[in-house]
Amino acid sequence: MRHRSLRGGGAGRDHRPGDLDHIYRSQHCRNGDSNSGDATVVFAFGKTKVKASVTGVQHLDGVTSMIVKAKPTGLEPNTVYYYRVLATSTDGRDTGAFESFTTTGKPVISALRLTPRSLKTSGTITYKDSIRATTTFAVLRCGHRVGSGCERYRRVRRFKHTDVAGRNRARLNARGLAQGSYKLEATPRAGKLRGKTVAVTFTVRQ
């Protein structure tokens, strides 16, 4: 029995953790027997081509092309994975070629900084985004202070920045902001996926 895994067009695609799919064709001919097409198929997948996890076994029958699918679990976001199809029958075993996909996930902002922290005209915002995304910045003014902290903020301004994966830089214009204590919130979004909001405090002086 001869198995042939056909390319499913999955190489390099972006995926949320979910389905793997592949077109599998079973071709067989042994002693004129056309009914020996039974085979078992699994997907092997992992971050490298050496170490791999295996999905559940699928049983196939017939000689026509068919799509085999699997739902891998435990995938990490924003990660490249390699996978291939392994088919076994009474006539032997066949291993498909490696393909790859990249999982997507919520964008993550880190290393948010505002320089200087005491503004008169403007400041520089620097941060890292895990993937390409759009970050919405909200400027909130402290409306009620308790000791050295603030109990209640009120939003006074909002603007957006188109991020690249990695380091990003934006400007905060302080003109028109009253003197006082503020908080700058940054919320990234990639498509329908919204990341966690992070914040930094600052003051505006005259």
C-alpha positions, 0 to 999 in steps of 0.5 A, spaced: 500 500 500 502 506 498 500 513 501 501 520 499 500 526 503 498 532 499 500 539 500 494 542 504 496 549 503 497 550 510 505 552 510 506 559 513 499 560 515 497 564 521 492 560 526 488 561 532 489 555 536 484 550 533 484 546 527 490 542 523 488 540 516 491 536 510 489 533 504 491 525 504 490 520 499 491 513 499 493 509 493 493 501 493 494 495 489 496 489 492 495 482 488 489 486 484 486 487 491 482 494 491 479 493 498 486 494 502 485 501 503 484 502 510 489 506 514 490 510 520 493 517 520 495 522 526 498 529 526 505 530 529 506 537 531 511 541 535 515 547 536 521 544 533 521 538 527 525 533 533 520 534 539 513 533 537 506 531 540 501 526 536 494 528 535 488 522 536 488 516 531 484 517 525 481 511 521 481 512 513 478 507 508 477 508 501 482 510 495 479 517 494 482 524 496 480 526 503 481 532 508 483 529 515 483 534 520 485 535 528 485 539 534 491 540 537 491 542 544 496 546 549 498 551 543 502 557 545 500 564 542 504 567 537 509 561 536 511 557 530 509 550 530 511 544 525 507 539 523 506 533 518 502 527 517 503 520 519 499 514 516 500 507 517 496 501 514 498 493 514 502 495 508 507 499 511 508 506 514 508 513 510 511 520 513 508 526 510 513 532 509 513 538 514 509 544 514 508 550 519 503 555 521 504 560 526 499 561 532 496 568 533 493 571 540 492 577 544 497 582 543 501 584 549 504 590 551 511 591 555 516 596 558 511 602 557 515 608 559 513 616 559 519 620 558 519 625 562 514 623 567 513 631 569 510 634 562 510 641 560 509 641 553 510 633 551 513 627 552 515 620 549 512 614 550 516 608 549 513 600 549 514 593 546 508 590 543 508 582 542 505 583 535 502 588 530 496 591 533 493 598 534 494 601 541 489 605 544 492 610 549 487 614 554 489 620 558 486 620 565 486 626 570 486 624 577 479 627 580 480 625 587 486 624 591 487 620 597 494 621 601 499 620 595 495 616 591 489 617 586 482 614 588 478 616 582 480 618 574 476 621 569 478 620 562 480 627 558 483 625 552 484 618 547 488 617 541 491 611 537 498 608 535 499 603 529 504 598 532 509 594 529 512 587 533 517 589 537 519 596 540 514 602 538 515 610 540 509 615 540 508 622 542 504 625 548 502 632 547 501 635 554 498 642 551 491 643 553 492 639 559 491 642 566 496 642 571 495 635 576 496 628 576 495 623 570 495 616 568 496 614 561 493 607 559 495 603 553 490 597 550 492 593 544 488 590 539 489 585 533 483 584 530 478 582 535 483 580 540 484 585 545 490 585 550 491 587 557 491 594 559 497 597 562 498 604 565 503 609 567 502 615 571 505 622 570 504 629 572 503 636 568 506 642 570 505 649 568 
